[in-house]
Amino acid sequence: MKRAIIIMIGLFAILLAVKPQTSPTEVAPNGYITKPVYKYIGGTTSDTLTNTDTLTYVIRVKGNETQDFWSKIYLDHVSGTAGGKLKTYKSIDGVNYEVTALADSITVASVTTDILDTESITFDNFNAPYLKYIYIQSGTAVTVPRIYIYTKTN
């Protein structure tokens, strides 16, 4: 009987020590992309930009295959006249970022209403583990920017 109790206590201790694996979020600002997605990231009241503020979203691309990305900027207009630029950067280690390409940016000008900009950023066969979006606002406005992302696995 003592032996059974000791074994049960040992097994219970092992079960307490082993933590279950939690899967990362599908996609969120500073989150993970683990499978194809089609949604907005960011855009809460905590992301509100005033005048010449900057907002950064870092996405961790996780998986064994390369992905295609299609991204757009949506500005939820609050007041004033907004403008700005969305730029993209990639990184292997999440610390040192490099510009993806000179053409990989979206410029927004003279926004006075909610807008889904007509320009988009496209990556074919993206394979870096980190993707950073930086939106730099200009003008005299208050906006809530959102990045719209569509990804598909190759």
DSSP file (Angstrom, degrees, kcal/mol; ACC not computed):
  #  RESIDUE AA STRUCTURE BP1 BP2  ACC     N-H-->O    O-->H-N    N-H-->O    O-->H-N    TCO  KAPPA ALPHA  PHI   PSI    X-CA   Y-CA   Z-CA
    1    1 A M     >        0   0    0      0, 0.0     4,-2.2     0, 0.0     5,-0.2   0.000 360.0 360.0 360.0 -43.3    0.0    0.0    0.0
    2    2 A K  H  >  +     0   0    0      1,-0.2     4,-2.6     2,-0.2     5,-0.2   0.911 360.0  53.8 -60.8 -40.9    2.8    2.4    0.9
    3    3 A R  H  > S+     0   0    0      1,-0.2     4,-2.3     2,-0.2    -1,-0.2   0.902 108.2  49.2 -61.1 -42.0    4.5    1.6   -2.4
    4    4 A A  H  > S+     0   0    0      2,-0.2     4,-2.4     1,-0.2    -1,-0.2   0.893 111.6  49.0 -65.3 -40.4    1.3    2.5   -4.3
    5    5 A I  H  X S+     0   0    0     -4,-2.2     4,-2.5     2,-0.2    -2,-0.2   0.914 111.4  49.2 -66.1 -42.4    0.9    5.8   -2.4
    6    6 A I  H  X S+     0   0    0     -4,-2.6     4,-2.4     2,-0.2    -2,-0.2   0.904 112.0  48.7 -63.8 -41.5    4.6    6.7   -3.1
    7    7 A I  H  X S+     0   0    0     -4,-2.3     4,-2.6    -5,-0.2    -2,-0.2   0.914 111.8  49.3 -64.3 -42.7    4.2    5.9   -6.8
    8    8 A M  H  X S+     0   0    0     -4,-2.4     4,-2.4     2,-0.2    -2,-0.2   0.899 111.2  49.0 -64.5 -40.6    1.0    8.0   -7.0
    9    9 A I  H  X S+     0   0    0     -4,-2.5     4,-2.3     2,-0.2    -1,-0.2   0.913 111.7  50.3 -64.5 -41.7    2.7   10.9   -5.2
   10   10 A G  H  X S+     0   0    0     -4,-2.4     4,-2.0     2,-0.2    -2,-0.2   0.920 111.6  47.0 -61.7 -44.9    5.6   10.7   -7.7
   11   11 A L  H  X S+     0   0    0     -4,-2.6     4,-2.4     1,-0.2    -1,-0.2   0.893 111.2  51.7 -64.0 -39.7    3.3   10.6  -10.7
   12   12 A F  H  X S+     0   0    0     -4,-2.4     4,-2.0     2,-0.2    -2,-0.2   0.900 108.9  50.8 -63.4 -41.0    1.3   13.6   -9.3
   13   13 A A  H  X S+     0   0    0     -4,-2.3     4,-1.8     2,-0.2    -1,-0.2   0.897 110.2  49.8 -63.5 -40.2    4.6   15.6   -8.8
   14   14 A I  H  X S+     0   0    0     -4,-2.0     4,-1.6     1,-0.2    -2,-0.2   0.917 109.3  51.5 -64.4 -42.9    5.6   14.8  -12.4
   15   15 A L  H  < S+     0   0    0     -4,-2.4    -1,-0.2     1,-0.2    -2,-0.2   0.869 110.1  49.5 -63.3 -36.6    2.2   15.9  -13.7
   16   16 A L  H  < S+     0   0    0     -4,-2.0    -1,-0.2     1,-0.2    -2,-0.2   0.857 109.7  51.7 -69.0 -34.1    2.5   19.2  -11.8
   17   17 A A  H  < S+     0   0    0     -4,-1.8     2,-0.7    -5,-0.2    -2,-0.2   0.797  94.9  79.1 -73.9 -28.5    6.0   19.8  -13.2
   18   18 A V  S  < S-     0   0    0     -4,-1.6    -1,-0.0    -5,-0.1    -4,-0.0  -0.726  71.0-156.7 -86.6 117.2    5.0   19.3  -16.8
   19   19 A K        -     0   0    0     -2,-0.7     2,-0.1     1,-0.1    -3,-0.1  -0.743  21.3-113.3 -92.4 139.1    3.3   22.4  -18.2
   20   20 A P        -     0   0    0      0, 0.0     2,-0.4     0, 0.0    -1,-0.1  -0.406  33.3-108.1 -68.8 147.8    1.0   22.1  -21.1
   21   21 A Q        -     0   0    0     -2,-0.1     2,-0.5     1,-0.0     0, 0.0  -0.612  30.3-150.4 -75.1 128.8    2.1   23.7  -24.4
   22   22 A T        -     0   0    0     -2,-0.4    -3,-0.0    -3,-0.0    -1,-0.0  -0.865  13.1-130.5-100.6 135.1    0.1   26.7  -25.2
   23   23 A S        -     0   0    0     -2,-0.5     3,-0.1     1,-0.1     0, 0.0  -0.599  26.8-109.8 -83.2 144.9   -0.3   27.5  -28.9
   24   24 A P        -     0   0    0      0, 0.0    -1,-0.1     0, 0.0    10,-0.1  -0.284  42.8 -87.6 -69.0 157.9    0.4   31.1  -30.0
   25   25 A T        -     0   0    0      1,-0.1     7,-0.5     8,-0.1     3,-0.2  -0.269  35.8-117.4 -61.8 153.1   -2.4   33.4  -31.1
   26   26 A E  S    S-     0   0    0      1,-0.3     8,-0.6     7,-0.1     9,-0.3   0.965  86.1 -28.6 -59.8 -55.2   -3.3   33.1  -34.8
   27   27 A V  S    S+     0   0    0      6,-0.2    -1,-0.3     7,-0.1     6,-0.1  -0.871  75.4 141.2-163.3 133.8   -2.3   36.7  -35.5
   28   28 A A    >   -     0   0    0     -2,-0.3     3,-2.3    -3,-0.2    13,-0.1  -0.954  64.0 -64.4-159.1 162.5   -2.3   39.8  -33.3
   29   29 A P  T 3  S+     0   0    0      0, 0.0    30,-0.1     0, 0.0     3,-0.1  -0.373 130.4   6.9 -54.6 132.7    0.0   42.8  -33.0
   30   30 A N  T 3  S+     0   0    0     28,-0.8    29,-0.2     1,-0.2     2,-0.1   0.823 118.4 112.0  59.3  33.6    3.2   41.4  -31.7
   31   31 A G    <   -     0   0    0     -3,-2.3    29,-2.8    27,-0.5     2,-0.3  -0.309  66.4 -83.7-118.5-158.8    1.8   37.9  -32.2
   32   32 A Y  E     -a   60   0A   0     -7,-0.5     2,-0.6    27,-0.2    29,-0.2  -0.823  12.1-150.3-116.5 149.0    2.2   34.9  -34.4
   33   33 A I  E     +a   61   0A   0     27,-2.9    29,-2.5    -2,-0.3    -6,-0.2  -0.973  28.3 160.5-111.9 111.8    1.0   33.8  -37.8
   34   34 A T        +     0   0    0     -8,-0.6    -1,-0.1    -2,-0.6    -8,-0.1   0.556  65.2   7.2-109.1 -11.9    0.8   30.0  -37.6
   35   35 A K  S    S-     0   0    0     -9,-0.3    -1,-0.2    28,-0.1    27,-0.1  -0.942 103.8 -53.8-157.4 170.7   -1.5   29.3  -40.6
   36   36 A P        -     0   0    0      0, 0.0     2,-0.3     0, 0.0   116,-0.2  -0.269  61.3-173.0 -55.6 136.8   -3.1   31.3  -43.5
   37   37 A V        -     0   0    0    114,-0.1   114,-2.5     2,-0.1     2,-0.2  -0.880  26.1-170.6-132.1 162.8   -5.0   34.3  -42.1
   38   38 A Y  E     +B  150   0A   0     -2,-0.3     2,-0.3   112,-0.2   112,-0.2  -0.642  50.3  90.8-153.2  85.8   -7.3   37.0  -43.5
   39   39 A K  E    S-B  149   0A   0    110,-2.0   110,-2.7    -2,-0.2     2,-0.2  -0.979  70.2 -81.8-166.8 172.5   -8.0   39.7  -41.0
   40   40 A Y  E     -B  148   0A   0     -2,-0.3     2,-0.4   108,-0.2   108,-0.2  -0.600  32.4-155.2 -83.5 149.5   -7.1   43.0  -39.4
   41   41 A I  E     -B  147   0A   0    106,-2.3   106,-1.7    -2,-0.2   -13,-0.1  -0.970  59.0  -6.6-120.1 146.7   -4.3   43.4  -36.8
   42   42 A G        +     0   0    0     -2,-0.4   104,-0.1   104,-0.2    -2,-0.1  -0.238  62.2 133.4  73.0-162.9   -4.3   46.2  -34.3
   43   43 A G        +     0   0    0    102,-0.4     2,-0.2     1,-0.2   103,-0.1   0.817  33.0 136.2  88.7  33.3   -6.7   49.1  -34.4
   44   44 A T  S >  S-     0   0    0    101,-0.1     3,-2.3     1,-0.1    -1,-0.2  -0.578  72.6 -97.0-100.1 172.6   -7.8   49.4  -30.8
   45   45 A T  G >  S+     0   0    0      1,-0.3     3,-1.4    -2,-0.2    -1,-0.1   0.781 124.2  64.3 -61.4 -24.3   -8.2   52.7  -28.9
   46   46 A S  G 3  S+     0   0    0      1,-0.3    -1,-0.3    98,-0.0    98,-0.0   0.658  97.3  58.0 -71.9 -12.5   -4.7   52.1  -27.4
   47   47 A D  G <  S+     0   0    0     -3,-2.3    -1,-0.3     2,-0.1    -2,-0.2   0.244  75.8 136.0 -97.0  11.9   -3.4   52.3  -31.0
   48   48 A T    <   -     0   0    0     -3,-1.4     2,-0.4    96,-0.2    96,-0.2  -0.415  41.2-153.7 -65.7 129.8   -4.7   55.9  -31.5
   49   49 A L  E     -C  143   0A   0     94,-3.3    94,-1.9    -2,-0.2     2,-0.5  -0.860   5.6-159.9-106.8 139.9   -2.2   58.2  -33.2
   50   50 A T  E >   -C  142   0A   0     -2,-0.4     3,-0.5    92,-0.2    92,-0.2  -0.981  57.3 -45.6-120.3 129.2   -2.1   61.9  -32.8
   51   51 A N  T 3  S+     0   0    0     90,-3.1     2,-0.1    -2,-0.5    89,-0.1  -0.309 129.3   1.3  53.8-112.4   -0.4   64.2  -35.3
   52   52 A T  T 3  S+     0   0    0     -2,-0.2    -1,-0.2    84,-0.1    86,-0.1  -0.179  92.1 141.6-104.6  41.2    3.1   62.7  -36.1
   53   53 A D    <   -     0   0    0     -3,-0.5    84,-2.5    -2,-0.1     2,-0.4  -0.277  40.0-139.3 -74.3 165.7    3.0   59.5  -34.0
   54   54 A T  E     - D   0 136A   0     82,-0.2     2,-0.4     2,-0.0    82,-0.2  -0.979  11.5-164.2-127.8 141.8    4.4   56.2  -35.0
   55   55 A L  E     - D   0 135A   0     80,-2.5    80,-2.9    -2,-0.4     2,-0.4  -0.991   4.4-162.2-128.5 136.2    2.9   52.7  -34.5
   56   56 A T  E     - D   0 134A   0     -2,-0.4     2,-0.4    78,-0.2    78,-0.2  -0.963   7.1-174.7-122.7 132.6    4.8   49.4  -34.8
   57   57 A Y  E     - D   0 133A   0     76,-2.8    76,-3.2    -2,-0.4     2,-0.5  -0.994   8.0-163.0-120.6 130.8    3.4   45.9  -35.2
   58   58 A V  E     - D   0 132A   0     -2,-0.4   -28,-0.8    74,-0.2   -27,-0.5  -0.966   4.8-166.2-114.9 128.7    5.7   42.9  -35.2
   59   59 A I  E     - D   0 131A   0     72,-3.3    72,-2.7    -2,-0.5     2,-0.7  -0.941  12.4-144.9-114.8 133.0    4.4   39.6  -36.6
   60   60 A R  E     -aD  32 130A   0    -29,-2.8   -27,-2.9    -2,-0.4     2,-0.7  -0.880  12.3-150.1 -97.7 117.5    6.2   36.3  -36.0
   61   61 A V  E     -a   33   0A   0     68,-2.7     2,-0.5    -2,-0.7   -27,-0.1  -0.797  21.5-176.1 -90.8 114.4    5.9   34.1  -39.1
   62   62 A K        +     0   0    0    -29,-2.5     2,-0.3    -2,-0.7     3,-0.1  -0.942  28.4  76.2-121.2 128.2    5.9   30.5  -37.8
   63   63 A G  S    S-     0   0    0     -2,-0.5   -28,-0.1     1,-0.1     4,-0.1  -0.878  75.0 -97.1 156.6 173.1    5.9   27.4  -39.9
   64   64 A N  S    S+     0   0    0     -2,-0.3     2,-0.3     2,-0.1    -1,-0.1   0.500  96.8  64.0 -96.2  -5.7    7.9   25.2  -42.1
   65   65 A E  S    S-     0   0    0     -3,-0.1     2,-0.1     1,-0.0     0, 0.0  -0.822  84.6-106.9-120.0 157.0    6.8   26.6  -45.4
   66   66 A T        -     0   0    0     -2,-0.3    88,-2.2    87,-0.0     2,-0.3  -0.414  37.1-148.5 -74.0 159.0    7.1   30.0  -47.1
   67   67 A Q  E     -FE 126 153A   0     59,-2.1    59,-3.0    86,-0.2     2,-0.4  -0.931  10.7-131.1-130.1 153.0    4.1   32.2  -47.2
   68   68 A D  E     - E   0 152A   0     84,-2.8    84,-1.7    -2,-0.3     2,-0.4  -0.870  27.3-159.3 -97.7 137.7    2.7   34.8  -49.6
   69   69 A F  E     -FE 123 151A   0     54,-2.4    54,-2.3    -2,-0.4     2,-0.4  -0.936  16.2-176.5-119.8 141.4    1.5   38.1  -47.9
   70   70 A W  E     -FE 122 150A   0     80,-2.0    80,-2.2    -2,-0.4     2,-0.4  -0.971  18.3-179.4-133.2 119.5   -0.8   40.7  -49.2
   71   71 A S  E     +FE 121 149A   0     50,-2.8    50,-2.5    -2,-0.4     2,-0.3  -0.934  10.5 176.6-128.2 144.5   -1.2   43.8  -46.8
   72   72 A K  E     - E   0 148A   0     76,-2.0    76,-3.1    -2,-0.4     2,-0.4  -0.923  25.7-122.4-136.4 162.2   -3.2   47.0  -46.9
   73   73 A I  E     - E   0 147A   0     46,-0.4    44,-2.2    -2,-0.3     2,-0.4  -0.914  19.2-168.7-109.1 135.4   -3.6   49.9  -44.5
   74   74 A Y  E     -GE 116 146A   0     72,-3.0    72,-2.6    -2,-0.4     2,-0.6  -0.990   7.0-157.9-119.3 128.7   -6.9   51.0  -43.1
   75   75 A L  E     -GE 115 145A   0     40,-2.7    40,-2.0    -2,-0.4     2,-1.0  -0.936   7.6-153.8-109.9 119.7   -7.2   54.3  -41.2
   76   76 A D  E     - E   0 144A   0     68,-2.1    68,-1.8    -2,-0.6     2,-0.2  -0.815  27.2-143.0 -86.8 102.6  -10.1   54.8  -38.8
   77   77 A H  E     + E   0 143A   0     -2,-1.0    66,-0.2    66,-0.2    37,-0.2  -0.495  32.9 166.3 -76.8 132.5  -10.3   58.6  -39.0
   78   78 A V  E     -     0   0A   0     64,-2.6     2,-0.3     1,-0.4    65,-0.2   0.762  62.7 -31.3-108.3 -51.2  -11.2   60.4  -35.8
   79   79 A S  E    S+ E   0 142A   0     63,-1.6    63,-2.5    34,-0.1    -1,-0.4  -0.985  95.8  25.4-163.1 165.8  -10.4   64.1  -36.7
   80   80 A G  E    S- E   0 141A   0     -2,-0.3     2,-0.5    61,-0.2    61,-0.3  -0.193  91.1 -54.5  75.9-166.6   -8.1   66.4  -38.7
   81   81 A T  E     - E   0 140A   0     59,-1.3    59,-1.1    31,-0.0     2,-0.3  -0.969  58.1-161.6-116.7 121.5   -6.3   65.6  -42.0
   82   82 A A  E     +HE 111 139A   0     29,-2.6    29,-3.1    -2,-0.5     2,-0.3  -0.703  18.7 161.1-107.2 154.1   -4.0   62.6  -41.9
   83   83 A G  E     + E   0 138A   0     55,-1.7    55,-3.0    -2,-0.3     2,-0.3  -0.917  14.9 133.8-150.3 172.6   -1.2   61.3  -44.0
   84   84 A G  E     -HE 108 137A   0     24,-2.7    24,-3.2    53,-0.3     2,-0.4  -0.968  41.0-100.4 164.1-176.8    1.5   58.8  -43.5
   85   85 A K  E     -HE 107 136A   0     51,-2.0    51,-2.7    -2,-0.3     2,-0.6  -0.998  14.0-151.5-140.9 132.8    3.6   55.9  -44.7
   86   86 A L  E     -HE 106 135A   0     20,-3.0    20,-2.2    -2,-0.4     2,-0.3  -0.919  23.6-175.8-101.2 123.9    3.4   52.2  -43.9
   87   87 A K  E     -HE 105 134A   0     47,-2.9    47,-2.5    -2,-0.6     2,-0.4  -0.867  12.2-145.6-119.6 153.8    6.8   50.5  -44.2
   88   88 A T  E     - E   0 133A   0     16,-1.1    12,-1.6    -2,-0.3    13,-0.3  -0.929  14.2-179.0-122.3 146.3    7.8   46.9  -43.8
   89   89 A Y  E     -IE  99 132A   0     43,-2.2    43,-2.9    -2,-0.4     2,-0.3  -0.966  11.3-150.3-137.9 151.7   10.9   45.3  -42.5
   90   90 A K  E     -IE  98 131A   0      8,-2.6     8,-2.5    -2,-0.3     2,-0.3  -0.889  12.2-174.9-123.8 158.1   12.1   41.7  -42.1
   91   91 A S  E     -IE  97 130A   0     39,-1.7    39,-1.7    -2,-0.3     6,-0.1  -0.998  26.7-157.4-150.8 147.9   14.4   40.0  -39.6
   92   92 A I  S    S+     0   0    0      4,-0.5    -1,-0.1    -2,-0.3     5,-0.1   0.788 101.9  26.9 -90.2 -34.3   15.9   36.7  -39.0
   93   93 A D  S    S-     0   0    0      3,-0.4     4,-0.1    37,-0.1    -1,-0.1   0.475 101.2-117.0-110.6  -3.1   16.4   37.2  -35.2
   94   94 A G  S    S+     0   0    0      2,-0.3     3,-0.1    36,-0.1    37,-0.0   0.532 103.8  68.1  79.1   4.7   13.7   39.7  -34.2
   95   95 A V  S    S+     0   0    0      1,-0.3     2,-0.7     0, 0.0    -1,-0.1   0.697  90.3  51.7-118.9 -49.9   16.3   42.2  -33.2
   96   96 A N  S    S-     0   0    0      2,-0.0    -4,-0.5     0, 0.0    -3,-0.4  -0.848  72.3-171.3 -98.7 111.9   18.1   43.4  -36.4
   97   97 A Y  E     -I   91   0A   0     -2,-0.7     2,-0.3    -6,-0.1    -6,-0.2  -0.796   7.0-166.4-106.9 145.5   15.6   44.5  -39.1
   98   98 A E  E     -I   90   0A   0     -8,-2.5    -8,-2.6    -2,-0.3     2,-0.1  -0.949  35.1 -96.1-126.5 150.3   16.3   45.3  -42.7
   99   99 A V  E     -I   89   0A   0     -2,-0.3   -10,-0.2   -10,-0.2     3,-0.1  -0.411  28.2-141.1 -62.5 135.2   14.0   47.1  -45.2
  100  100 A T  S    S-     0   0    0    -12,-1.6     2,-0.3     1,-0.3    -1,-0.1   0.935  70.6 -42.1 -67.0 -45.9   12.2   44.5  -47.3
  101  101 A A    >   -     0   0    0    -13,-0.3     3,-1.5     3,-0.2    -1,-0.3  -0.902  53.0-105.5-174.7 156.3   12.5   46.5  -50.5
  102  102 A L  T 3  S+     0   0    0      1,-0.3    -1,-0.1    -2,-0.3    -2,-0.1   0.832 119.9  53.1 -61.8 -31.4   12.2   50.2  -51.5
  103  103 A A  T 3  S+     0   0    0      1,-0.2     2,-1.8    -3,-0.1    -1,-0.3   0.581  83.9  94.9 -80.1  -8.3    8.8   49.5  -53.2
  104  104 A D    <   +     0   0    0     -3,-1.5   -16,-1.1   -16,-0.1     2,-0.3  -0.435  66.9  87.5 -88.5  66.8    7.4   47.8  -50.0
  105  105 A S  E     -H   87   0A   0     -2,-1.8     2,-0.4   -18,-0.2   -18,-0.2  -0.982  61.0-141.2-153.4 158.5    5.6   50.8  -48.5
  106  106 A I  E     -H   86   0A   0    -20,-2.2   -20,-3.0    -2,-0.3     2,-0.5  -0.991  12.2-154.5-124.6 130.3    2.3   52.5  -48.8
  107  107 A T  E     -H   85   0A   0     -2,-0.4     2,-0.4   -22,-0.2   -22,-0.2  -0.910   7.6-166.2-106.6 130.4    1.8   56.3  -48.7
  108  108 A V  E     -H   84   0A   0    -24,-3.2   -24,-2.7    -2,-0.5     2,-0.4  -0.939  10.2-175.4-114.6 135.5   -1.5   57.7  -47.5
  109  109 A A  E     -     0   0A   0     -2,-0.4   -26,-0.2   -26,-0.3   -27,-0.1  -0.988  53.6  -2.8-137.1 143.7   -2.3   61.4  -48.1
  110  110 A S  E    S+     0   0A   0     -2,-0.4     2,-0.5     1,-0.2   -27,-0.2   0.854  70.6 177.6  51.7  50.3   -5.1   63.9  -47.2
  111  111 A V  E     +H   82   0A   0    -29,-3.1   -29,-2.6     1,-0.1    -1,-0.2  -0.733  18.8 156.1 -87.5 124.4   -7.3   61.5  -45.3
  112  112 A T        +     0   0    0     -2,-0.5     2,-0.3   -31,-0.2    -1,-0.1   0.328  65.7  35.4-126.6   2.7  -10.4   63.1  -43.8
  113  113 A T  S    S-     0   0    0    -34,-0.1   -38,-0.1   -38,-0.0   -35,-0.1  -0.903 104.8 -66.3-142.4 170.9  -12.7   60.0  -43.6
  114  114 A D        -     0   0    0     -2,-0.3     2,-0.4   -37,-0.2   -38,-0.2  -0.382  63.1-175.7 -58.2 139.0  -12.2   56.3  -42.8
  115  115 A I  E     -G   75   0A   0    -40,-2.0   -40,-2.7    -4,-0.1     2,-0.7  -0.996  36.3-156.9-147.5 136.7  -10.2   54.8  -45.7
  116  116 A L  E     -G   74   0A   0     -2,-0.4   -42,-0.2   -42,-0.2    -2,-0.0  -0.957  44.2-126.2-103.3 107.6   -8.9   51.4  -46.9
  117  117 A D        -     0   0    0    -44,-2.2   -44,-0.1    -2,-0.7    -9,-0.1  -0.156   3.1-133.8 -61.4 149.4   -6.0   52.6  -49.0
  118  118 A T  S    S+     0   0    0    -46,-0.1    -1,-0.1     2,-0.0     2,-0.1   0.726  81.9  83.6 -76.7 -22.5   -5.9   51.4  -52.6
  119  119 A E        -     0   0    0    -12,-0.2   -46,-0.4   -46,-0.1     2,-0.3  -0.392  60.4-170.8 -78.0 159.4   -2.2   50.5  -52.5
  120  120 A S        -     0   0    0    -48,-0.1     2,-0.5   -15,-0.1   -48,-0.2  -0.971  21.2-130.6-145.4 161.9   -1.0   47.2  -51.1
  121  121 A I  E     -F   71   0A   0    -50,-2.5   -50,-2.8    -2,-0.3     2,-0.4  -0.965  26.7-169.5-113.9 129.7    2.2   45.5  -50.2
  122  122 A T  E     -F   70   0A   0     -2,-0.5     2,-0.4   -52,-0.2   -52,-0.2  -0.971  10.3-174.2-125.4 133.9    2.8   42.0  -51.6
  123  123 A F  E     -F   69   0A   0    -54,-2.3   -54,-2.4    -2,-0.4     2,-0.5  -0.996   9.6-157.8-122.6 129.4    5.5   39.4  -50.7
  124  124 A D  E    S-     0   0A   0     -2,-0.4   -56,-0.2   -56,-0.2   -57,-0.1  -0.904  78.8  -0.9-102.0 134.0    5.8   36.2  -52.6
  125  125 A N  E    S-     0   0A   0     -2,-0.5     2,-0.2     1,-0.2   -57,-0.2   0.883  80.8-171.5  58.1  43.6    7.6   33.3  -50.8
  126  126 A F  E     +F   67   0A   0    -59,-3.0   -59,-2.1    -3,-0.3    -1,-0.2  -0.501  14.8 165.8 -66.9 129.6    8.2   35.3  -47.6
  127  127 A N        +     0   0    0     -2,-0.2    -1,-0.1   -61,-0.2    -2,-0.0   0.324  30.2 112.2-133.9   9.1   10.5   33.2  -45.5
  128  128 A A        -     0   0    0      1,-0.1   -36,-0.2     2,-0.1   -67,-0.2  -0.602  65.9-131.3 -80.9 147.5   11.9   35.4  -42.7
  129  129 A P  S    S+     0   0    0      0, 0.0   -68,-2.7     0, 0.0     2,-0.4   0.716  87.6  47.6 -73.7 -18.8   10.7   34.6  -39.2
  130  130 A Y  E     -DE  60  91A   0    -39,-1.7   -39,-1.7   -70,-0.2     2,-0.4  -0.970  57.8-175.2-127.6 139.9    9.8   38.2  -38.3
  131  131 A L  E     -DE  59  90A   0    -72,-2.7   -72,-3.3    -2,-0.4     2,-0.5  -0.992  10.6-163.4-131.4 123.8    7.9   40.9  -40.2
  132  132 A K  E     -DE  58  89A   0    -43,-2.9   -43,-2.2    -2,-0.4     2,-0.5  -0.920   4.1-163.8-112.7 130.8    7.6   44.4  -38.8
  133  133 A Y  E     -DE  57  88A   0    -76,-3.2   -76,-2.8    -2,-0.5     2,-0.5  -0.951   7.5-172.8-107.9 129.5    5.1   47.0  -40.0
  134  134 A I  E     -DE  56  87A   0    -47,-2.5   -47,-2.9    -2,-0.5     2,-0.6  -0.987   5.6-165.3-123.4 122.9    5.8   50.6  -39.0
  135  135 A Y  E     -DE  55  86A   0    -80,-2.9   -80,-2.5    -2,-0.5     2,-0.6  -0.942   3.7-167.4-107.0 120.7    3.1   53.3  -39.7
  136  136 A I  E     -DE  54  85A   0    -51,-2.7   -51,-2.0    -2,-0.6     2,-0.2  -0.930  12.4-152.6-109.4 111.6    4.5   56.8  -39.5
  137  137 A Q  E     - E   0  84A   0    -84,-2.5   -53,-0.3    -2,-0.6     2,-0.3  -0.574  13.6-176.0 -87.1 146.9    1.7   59.4  -39.4
  138  138 A S  E     + E   0  83A   0    -55,-3.0   -55,-1.7    -2,-0.2     2,-0.1  -0.854  42.0  44.3-130.5 169.5    2.0   62.9  -40.6
  139  139 A G  E    S- E   0  82A   0     -2,-0.3     2,-0.6   -57,-0.2   -57,-0.2  -0.454  97.5 -61.2  93.9-169.3   -0.3   65.9  -40.7
  140  140 A T  E    S+ E   0  81A   0    -59,-1.1   -59,-1.3    -2,-0.1     2,-0.3  -0.761  88.7 114.4-118.4  82.3   -2.6   67.2  -37.9
  141  141 A A  E     - E   0  80A   0     -2,-0.6   -90,-3.1   -61,-0.3     2,-0.4  -0.910  58.3-133.9-145.6 166.6   -4.9   64.3  -37.3
  142  142 A V  E     +CE  50  79A   0    -63,-2.5   -64,-2.6    -2,-0.3   -63,-1.6  -0.994  40.7 156.4-124.3 122.1   -6.1   61.6  -34.9
  143  143 A T  E     -CE  49  77A   0    -94,-1.9   -94,-3.3    -2,-0.4   -66,-0.2  -0.917  40.7-138.4-139.2 164.1   -6.5   58.1  -36.5
  144  144 A V  E     - E   0  76A   0    -68,-1.8   -68,-2.1    -2,-0.3   -96,-0.2  -0.916  30.4-153.7-122.7 101.8   -6.5   54.5  -35.5
  145  145 A P  E     - E   0  75A   0      0, 0.0  -102,-0.4     0, 0.0     2,-0.4  -0.480  12.1-173.2 -79.0 146.8   -4.5   52.5  -38.1
  146  146 A R  E     - E   0  74A   0    -72,-2.6   -72,-3.0    -2,-0.2     2,-0.5  -0.993  17.0-140.2-134.4 143.0   -5.1   48.9  -38.8
  147  147 A I  E     -BE  41  73A   0   -106,-1.7  -106,-2.3    -2,-0.4     2,-0.6  -0.897  13.3-149.8-101.9 129.8   -3.1   46.6  -41.1
  148  148 A Y  E     -BE  40  72A   0    -76,-3.1   -76,-2.0    -2,-0.5     2,-0.4  -0.896  19.5-171.1-100.7 124.1   -5.1   44.2  -43.1
  149  149 A I  E     -BE  39  71A   0   -110,-2.7  -110,-2.0    -2,-0.6     2,-0.4  -0.946  17.6-179.8-122.6 134.4   -3.2   40.9  -43.8
  150  150 A Y  E     +BE  38  70A   0    -80,-2.2   -80,-2.0    -2,-0.4     2,-0.3  -0.997  15.6 176.5-125.1 125.8   -4.0   38.0  -46.1
  151  151 A T  E     - E   0  69A   0   -114,-2.5     2,-0.3    -2,-0.4   -82,-0.2  -0.938  10.0-176.0-126.8 152.8   -1.5   35.1  -46.1
  152  152 A K  E     - E   0  68A   0    -84,-1.7   -84,-2.8    -2,-0.3     2,-0.2  -0.992  28.0-117.7-144.8 143.6   -1.4   31.8  -47.8
  153  153 A T  E       E   0  67A   0     -2,-0.3   -86,-0.2   -86,-0.2   -87,-0.0  -0.563 360.0 360.0 -78.3 139.9    1.0   29.0  -47.5
  154  154 A N              0   0    0    -88,-2.2    -1,-0.1    -2,-0.2   -87,-0.1   0.469 360.0 360.0 -75.4 360.0    2.9   28.1  -50.7
